[in-house]
Amino acid sequence: MKSLFVLCFSFLLLTGCQNPKPLTYEEGLEKCDNIRKEKQKANPNGFIIETPECIIGAQIPAFEAVSLEGVTINRETLKGKPTVLNFWFTSCAPCVAEIPGFNAIVETFGDQVNYVAIGRDEKAEVQEFLSHTPWKFQQITDGASLMKEPFKVQWGFPTTFLLNKDAEIILAFSGGKTDASAATAIQEKLIPDIKKALK
């Protein structure tokens, strides 16, 4: 009887101490939709501002793309390191204003972190843009279809996710400033959580 008790207790201890399974991306979007519906119910005539914080805790969806540098990027290739993932386009003023801050983050953390930008512009436009505005992220161009499916970006631009080493979203935010303070703001938002994700 005692050994049975010890066995049961050990099983509960082992299963109870495991990390909970992350939400799928679809489950995360469903959670976002439910939050939006609750806000609308509470304020039926009000304007609802949607923000991506609701997607935190979900793993990014399965996807595959080839970067401007010729590197295949997918959910599996991002695992093992934290990842800064940014959705942007060249004529988005706050997207562009953040780039010096992103470059400073690359300088700070180097190859300890993955850095990926998914842009909706075509390859030639992004190449022209990068020729006068260097950005040290891996660039995925022609990304409008990725933004639509499977990422379903619905929070405006720029939208930034910070992923942990298992490609789970641990920080998510959208929008930004359009002046020089944007570079400092993006570093202040990301650096503390990147440090935690590296531990």
VEXPADREN-255612 format. One line per 4 residues: number of its first residue (from 1); for each residue x, y, z of N, C-alpha, C. Coordinates in Angstrom, 2 decimals, m for minus. Layout:
<recs>
NUM) X Y Z X Y Z X Y Z; ...
</recs>
This chain:
<recs>
1) 0.82 m1.20 0.00 0.00 0.00 0.00 0.86 1.26 0.00; 1.91 1.21 0.84 2.82 2.36 0.93 3.51 2.60 m0.41; 3.95 1.53 m1.07 4.63 1.69 m2.36 3.68 2.24 m3.43; 2.40 1.86 m3.34 1.40 2.38 m4.27 1.22 3.88 m4.06
5) 1.18 4.30 m2.80 1.07 5.71 m2.47 2.27 6.49 m3.01; 3.46 5.95 m2.79 4.68 6.60 m3.28 4.67 6.70 m4.80; 4.22 5.65 m5.47 4.14 5.63 m6.93 3.16 6.70 m7.43; 1.98 6.77 m6.81 0.97 7.77 m7.21 1.48 9.19 m6.96
9) 2.11 9.39 m5.79 2.63 10.71 m5.45 3.72 11.12 m6.45; 4.60 10.17 m6.79 5.67 10.45 m7.75 5.11 10.83 m9.11; 4.05 10.12 m9.54 3.42 10.41 m10.83 2.83 11.82 m10.84; 2.13 12.17 m9.75 1.54 13.51 m9.66 2.62 14.58 m9.64
13) 3.67 14.32 m8.94 4.78 15.27 m8.86 5.40 15.50 m10.22; 5.64 14.41 m10.95 6.25 14.51 m12.28 5.34 15.21 m13.28; 4.09 14.83 m13.31 3.17 15.42 m14.30 2.79 16.84 m13.92; 2.71 17.11 m12.64 2.32 18.46 m12.19 3.41 19.48 m12.36
17) 4.64 19.06 m12.43 5.75 20.00 m12.53 6.17 20.28 m13.97; 5.54 19.62 m14.91 5.90 19.87 m16.30 5.34 21.20 m16.75; 6.04 21.83 m17.71 5.54 23.09 m18.26 4.26 22.83 m19.02; 3.26 23.72 m18.89 2.04 23.51 m19.64 2.31 23.61 m21.14
21) 1.54 22.85 m21.90 1.70 22.86 m23.35 1.32 24.24 m23.88; 2.15 24.82 m24.76 1.81 26.15 m25.28 0.57 26.07 m26.17; m0.10 27.19 m26.28 m1.22 27.28 m27.20 m0.71 27.17 m28.63; m1.51 26.61 m29.51 m1.18 26.73 m30.93 m1.45 28.18 m31.32
25) m0.96 28.57 m32.47 m1.19 29.94 m32.93 m2.69 30.18 m33.14; m3.36 29.18 m33.69 m4.81 29.30 m33.91 m5.54 29.48 m32.59; m5.12 28.74 m31.56 m5.74 28.90 m30.23 m5.47 30.29 m29.68; m4.27 30.82 m29.94 m3.94 32.18 m29.52 m4.83 33.21 m30.21
29) m5.05 33.03 m31.51 m5.93 33.95 m32.24 m7.37 33.85 m31.74; m7.77 32.64 m31.38 m9.12 32.45 m30.83 m9.25 33.18 m29.49; m8.19 33.11 m28.69 m8.18 33.83 m27.41 m8.31 35.34 m27.66; m7.57 35.84 m28.66 m7.65 37.26 m29.03 m9.07 37.63 m29.44
33) m9.70 36.77 m30.23 m11.06 37.02 m30.71 m12.04 37.06 m29.54; m11.87 36.16 m28.59 m12.75 36.13 m27.41 m12.58 37.38 m26.56; m11.34 37.85 m26.43 m11.08 39.08 m25.67 m11.76 40.27 m26.36; m11.63 40.32 m27.69 m12.25 41.40 m28.46 m13.78 41.38 m28.27
37) m14.37 40.19 m28.34 m15.82 40.07 m28.18 m16.26 40.53 m26.79; m15.49 40.17 m25.76 m15.82 40.59 m24.40 m15.75 42.11 m24.26; m14.74 42.71 m24.89 m14.61 44.17 m24.85 m15.79 44.84 m25.55; m16.20 44.26 m26.69 m17.34 44.81 m27.42 m18.63 44.68 m26.63
41) m18.76 43.56 m25.93 m19.96 43.34 m25.12 m20.01 44.35 m23.98; m18.86 44.62 m23.37 m18.79 45.56 m22.26 m18.99 47.01 m22.72; m18.63 47.27 m23.98 m18.71 48.64 m24.51 m19.22 48.58 m25.95; m20.51 48.26 m26.15 m21.02 47.98 m27.49 m20.90 49.12 m28.48
45) m20.91 50.36 m28.02 m20.83 51.51 m28.93 m19.43 52.12 m29.00; m18.50 51.52 m28.26 m17.15 52.08 m28.20 m16.24 51.54 m29.30; m15.15 52.24 m29.49 m14.13 51.82 m30.46 m13.17 50.87 m29.76; m13.00 49.69 m30.32 m12.15 48.66 m29.71 m10.77 48.70 m30.37
49) m9.75 48.95 m29.58 m8.38 48.93 m30.09 m7.82 47.53 m29.85; m7.43 46.87 m30.93 m6.87 45.53 m30.80 m5.36 45.60 m30.71; m4.81 44.91 m29.73 m3.36 44.84 m29.57 m2.94 43.38 m29.50; m1.69 43.06 m29.85 m1.29 41.66 m29.95 m0.90 40.98 m28.64
53) m1.01 41.66 m27.51 m0.64 41.02 m26.24 m1.41 39.73 m26.00; m2.61 39.65 m26.58 m3.45 38.45 m26.39 m2.84 37.19 m26.99; m1.90 37.33 m27.91 m1.29 36.17 m28.57 m0.11 35.60 m27.76; 0.29 36.31 m26.70 1.40 35.83 m25.86 1.03 34.47 m25.27
57) 1.98 33.55 m25.30 1.76 32.19 m24.80 1.52 31.18 m25.91; 1.32 31.68 m27.14 1.12 30.77 m28.28 2.45 30.55 m29.00; 2.56 29.39 m29.60 3.73 29.13 m30.45 3.43 29.70 m31.83; 4.45 30.23 m32.50 4.20 30.77 m33.83 3.75 29.64 m34.77
61) 3.04 29.98 m35.83 2.55 28.93 m36.73 3.69 28.34 m37.55; 3.44 27.16 m38.09 4.39 26.56 m39.02 4.40 27.42 m40.28; 5.59 27.74 m40.78 5.73 28.51 m42.01 7.10 28.22 m42.58; 7.30 28.59 m43.82 8.63 28.47 m44.42 8.80 29.55 m45.47
65) 9.95 30.19 m45.45 10.26 31.24 m46.41 11.77 31.29 m46.61; 12.18 31.86 m47.72 13.60 32.04 m48.00 13.92 33.52 m47.87; 14.93 33.83 m47.08 15.27 35.23 m46.84 15.96 35.84 m48.05; 16.06 37.14 m48.02 16.77 37.89 m49.06 18.21 37.40 m49.19
69) 18.75 36.88 m48.10 20.12 36.37 m48.08 20.21 34.92 m48.55; 19.06 34.31 m48.90 19.05 32.94 m49.41 18.97 31.87 m48.33; 18.59 32.26 m47.12 18.50 31.32 m46.00 17.06 30.87 m45.83; 16.84 29.55 m45.69 15.50 29.03 m45.42 15.19 29.25 m43.95
73) 14.04 29.88 m43.69 13.61 30.18 m42.33 12.26 29.54 m42.10; 12.15 28.82 m41.00 10.86 28.26 m40.60 10.82 28.17 m39.07; 9.74 27.68 m38.55 9.61 27.62 m37.09 10.73 26.80 m36.46; 11.10 25.69 m37.09 12.13 24.82 m36.52 13.51 25.47 m36.53
77) 13.83 26.23 m37.59 15.15 26.87 m37.65 15.30 27.97 m36.61; 14.18 28.49 m36.11 14.23 29.55 m35.11 14.39 29.02 m33.69; 14.15 27.73 m33.51 14.24 27.16 m32.16 15.70 27.08 m31.71; 15.89 27.15 m30.40 17.23 27.06 m29.82 17.79 28.40 m29.40
81) 17.21 29.48 m29.93 17.60 30.84 m29.56 16.34 31.69 m29.45; 16.38 32.75 m28.64 15.28 33.72 m28.71 15.26 34.35 m30.11; 14.10 34.82 m30.53 13.96 35.43 m31.85 13.18 36.72 m31.75; 13.70 37.76 m32.39 12.93 38.99 m32.59 12.35 38.91 m33.99
85) 11.02 38.94 m34.08 10.31 38.80 m35.35 9.48 40.05 m35.56; 9.76 40.76 m36.66 9.10 42.04 m36.93 8.36 42.00 m38.26; 7.13 42.52 m38.26 6.32 42.64 m39.48 6.28 44.12 m39.86; 6.59 44.42 m41.12 6.79 45.83 m41.49 6.55 46.04 m42.99
89) 6.63 47.31 m43.43 6.70 47.65 m44.85 7.43 48.98 m45.01; 7.96 49.22 m46.17 8.91 50.32 m46.37 8.31 51.71 m46.21; 7.02 51.89 m46.49 6.42 53.22 m46.37 5.73 53.44 m45.02; 5.98 52.55 m44.07 5.43 52.66 m42.72 6.41 53.46 m41.86
93) 6.04 54.70 m41.52 6.96 55.59 m40.79 7.43 55.02 m39.45; 6.54 54.49 m38.61 7.06 53.92 m37.35 7.90 52.67 m37.55; 7.63 51.91 m38.63 8.46 50.73 m38.93 9.90 51.18 m39.18; 10.04 52.20 m40.01 11.37 52.69 m40.41 12.07 53.34 m39.22
97) 11.32 54.08 m38.40 11.92 54.78 m37.26 12.54 53.83 m36.24; 12.03 52.58 m36.18 12.56 51.62 m35.21 13.87 50.97 m35.65; 14.19 51.02 m36.92 15.34 50.25 m37.45 16.65 50.54 m36.73; 17.02 51.79 m36.45 18.28 51.99 m35.69 18.27 51.29 m34.33
101) 17.11 51.24 m33.69 17.01 50.54 m32.40 17.18 49.04 m32.56; 16.61 48.49 m33.64 16.80 47.06 m33.91 18.27 46.76 m34.19; 18.92 47.64 m34.95 20.35 47.44 m35.24 21.18 47.48 m33.96; 20.80 48.35 m33.03 21.51 48.42 m31.74 21.31 47.14 m30.94
105) 20.12 46.54 m31.05 19.85 45.26 m30.36 20.73 44.16 m30.94; 20.89 44.15 m32.26 21.78 43.17 m32.90 23.21 43.36 m32.39; 23.63 44.61 m32.29 24.98 44.89 m31.78 25.13 44.40 m30.34; 24.08 44.52 m29.56 24.14 44.12 m28.14 24.20 42.61 m27.96
109) 23.37 41.88 m28.71 23.23 40.44 m28.46 23.90 39.55 m29.50; 24.27 40.09 m30.65 24.98 39.31 m31.66 24.25 38.04 m32.03; 25.00 36.94 m32.19 24.40 35.69 m32.68 23.73 34.85 m31.58; 23.53 35.44 m30.40 22.77 34.73 m29.36 21.27 34.72 m29.67
113) 20.86 35.58 m30.61 19.44 35.79 m30.91 19.24 35.71 m32.42; 18.07 35.21 m32.85 17.67 35.28 m34.27 16.95 36.61 m34.49; 17.16 37.20 m35.65 16.51 38.47 m35.99 15.88 38.32 m37.37; 14.56 38.41 m37.45 13.88 38.19 m38.72 12.85 39.30 m38.93
117) 12.87 39.89 m40.12 11.87 40.88 m40.51 11.08 40.32 m41.69; 9.76 40.32 m41.56 8.90 39.90 m42.66 8.26 41.16 m43.22; 8.66 41.52 m44.42 8.15 42.74 m45.06 7.15 42.41 m46.14; 6.15 43.25 m46.30 5.14 42.96 m47.31 5.52 43.48 m48.69
121) 6.60 44.25 m48.77 7.03 44.79 m50.07 7.75 43.74 m50.91; 7.79 44.00 m52.22 8.48 43.09 m53.14 9.99 43.19 m52.96; 10.68 42.16 m53.41 12.13 42.03 m53.23 12.89 43.27 m53.71; 12.58 43.74 m54.91 13.32 44.89 m55.48 13.14 46.14 m54.62
125) 11.91 46.35 m54.12 11.66 47.52 m53.26 12.45 47.44 m51.97; 12.49 46.25 m51.37 13.23 46.08 m50.11 14.72 46.26 m50.35; 15.24 45.71 m51.44 16.67 45.87 m51.75 17.02 47.34 m51.92; 16.18 48.07 m52.64 16.41 49.51 m52.82 16.37 50.23 m51.48
129) 15.39 49.90 m50.65 15.26 50.52 m49.33 16.50 50.24 m48.49; 16.94 48.98 m48.45 18.09 48.61 m47.62 19.40 49.20 m48.12; 19.44 49.61 m49.38 20.66 50.21 m49.92 20.95 51.57 m49.27; 19.91 52.23 m48.76 20.14 53.51 m48.08 19.74 53.48 m46.60
133) 19.09 52.39 m46.17 18.73 52.23 m44.75 19.13 50.82 m44.31; 20.39 50.63 m43.95 20.84 49.28 m43.58 20.08 48.76 m42.36; 19.75 47.46 m42.43 19.03 46.80 m41.33 19.63 45.42 m41.18; 20.11 45.11 m39.99 20.89 43.89 m39.75 20.04 42.65 m39.49
137) 18.77 42.70 m39.77 17.89 41.53 m39.64 17.91 40.71 m40.93; 17.63 39.40 m40.82 17.35 38.61 m42.01 16.01 39.11 m42.56; 15.96 39.35 m43.85 14.76 39.93 m44.46 14.01 38.90 m45.29; 12.73 38.75 m44.99 11.83 37.97 m45.85 10.99 38.97 m46.61
141) 11.10 38.98 m47.91 10.37 39.93 m48.74 9.11 39.28 m49.32; 8.31 40.07 m50.00 7.06 39.56 m50.60 6.24 38.82 m49.54; 6.21 39.39 m48.34 5.62 38.69 m47.20 4.14 38.93 m46.97; 3.46 39.61 m47.89 2.03 39.89 m47.69 1.23 38.61 m47.49
145) 1.57 37.57 m48.25 0.83 36.31 m48.11 1.10 35.65 m46.76; 2.33 35.74 m46.26 2.65 35.20 m44.93 1.90 35.96 m43.84; 1.81 37.27 m44.02 1.10 38.07 m43.03 m0.38 37.70 m42.99; m0.92 37.37 m44.16 m2.33 36.98 m44.25 m2.54 35.58 m43.72
149) m1.72 34.65 m44.16 m1.74 33.26 m43.72 m0.29 32.77 m43.68; 0.18 32.23 m42.62 m0.57 31.77 m41.44 m0.57 32.75 m40.27; 0.17 33.91 m40.40 0.31 34.78 m39.22 m0.93 35.61 m38.91; m1.74 35.89 m39.94 m2.98 36.66 m39.73 m2.72 37.92 m38.92
153) m1.73 38.71 m39.36 m1.37 39.94 m38.66 m2.56 40.90 m38.74; m3.11 41.25 m37.59 m4.34 42.05 m37.54 m4.23 43.24 m36.60; m3.00 43.54 m36.18 m2.82 44.56 m35.16 m2.17 45.83 m35.68; m2.01 45.96 m36.98 m1.36 47.13 m37.53 0.15 46.93 m37.65
157) 0.82 47.99 m38.06 2.26 47.92 m38.31 2.97 49.08 m37.63; 4.20 48.83 m37.17 4.85 47.52 m37.10 4.24 46.67 m35.99; 4.35 45.36 m36.17 4.04 44.41 m35.10 5.30 43.61 m34.82; 5.64 43.48 m33.56 6.86 42.76 m33.17 6.53 41.68 m32.16
161) 7.09 40.49 m32.41 7.01 39.38 m31.46 8.42 39.09 m30.95; 8.52 38.78 m29.68 9.75 38.18 m29.14 9.40 36.74 m28.81; 10.18 35.80 m29.36 9.96 34.38 m29.13 11.00 33.83 m28.18; 10.61 32.85 m27.39 11.61 32.17 m26.57 12.32 31.10 m27.41
165) 13.13 30.28 m26.76 13.93 29.29 m27.50 13.09 28.17 m28.10; 11.81 28.10 m27.71 10.91 27.08 m28.27 9.94 27.68 m29.28; 10.23 28.90 m29.74 9.40 29.61 m30.73 8.01 29.94 m30.20; 7.92 30.15 m28.88 6.67 30.59 m28.26 6.75 32.11 m28.05
169) 5.65 32.78 m28.27 5.61 34.25 m28.16 5.57 34.64 m26.69; 6.59 35.40 m26.27 6.67 35.83 m24.87 6.46 37.34 m24.72; 6.48 38.06 m25.84 6.23 39.50 m25.85 5.67 39.84 m27.21; 4.65 40.70 m27.24 4.04 41.09 m28.51 3.50 42.50 m28.38
173) 3.81 43.34 m29.36 3.30 44.71 m29.34 3.26 45.25 m30.76; 2.49 46.30 m30.95 2.37 46.91 m32.28 2.38 48.42 m32.16; 2.52 49.06 m33.32 2.58 50.52 m33.33 3.93 51.01 m32.90; 4.09 52.31 m32.87 5.37 52.87 m32.46 5.46 54.34 m32.79
177) 6.55 54.92 m32.39 6.79 56.35 m32.62 7.37 56.55 m34.01; 7.32 57.79 m34.48 7.84 58.08 m35.82 9.07 58.97 m35.79; 9.49 59.37 m34.60 10.67 60.25 m34.52 11.87 59.46 m34.01; 12.94 60.17 m33.70 14.19 59.53 m33.28 14.04 58.75 m31.98
181) 13.03 59.08 m31.18 12.85 58.36 m29.91 12.39 56.92 m30.12; 11.95 56.58 m31.34 11.50 55.21 m31.62 12.61 54.19 m31.40; 13.85 54.56 m31.74 14.98 53.64 m31.60 15.22 53.29 m30.13; 15.13 54.29 m29.26 15.30 54.04 m27.83 14.12 53.24 m27.28
185) 12.91 53.58 m27.73 11.71 52.91 m27.23 11.72 51.42 m27.55; 12.15 51.04 m28.76 12.16 49.63 m29.13 13.19 48.85 m28.31; 14.30 49.49 m28.00 15.31 48.83 m27.15 14.78 48.65 m25.73; 14.12 49.68 m25.21 13.59 49.59 m23.84 12.52 48.50 m23.73
189) 11.74 48.31 m24.79 10.72 47.26 m24.78 11.32 45.87 m24.85; 12.35 45.70 m25.67 12.84 44.35 m25.98 13.99 43.86 m25.10; 14.93 44.72 m24.79 16.18 44.25 m24.16 15.95 43.50 m22.84; 15.12 44.01 m21.91 14.94 43.25 m20.65 14.40 41.84 m20.89
193) 13.46 41.70 m21.81 12.86 40.38 m22.06 13.80 39.46 m22.86; 14.63 40.04 m23.71 15.64 39.24 m24.41 16.61 38.65 m23.38; 17.03 39.47 m22.43 17.95 39.00 m21.38 17.33 37.83 m20.61; 16.04 37.96 m20.27 15.37 36.87 m19.55 15.29 35.61 m20.41
197) 15.01 35.80 m21.70 14.87 34.65 m22.60 16.19 33.92 m22.83; 17.29 34.60 m22.62 18.62 33.99 m22.82 19.04 33.14 m21.62; 18.38 33.29 m20.49 18.79 32.55 m19.27 18.40 31.07 m19.38
</recs>
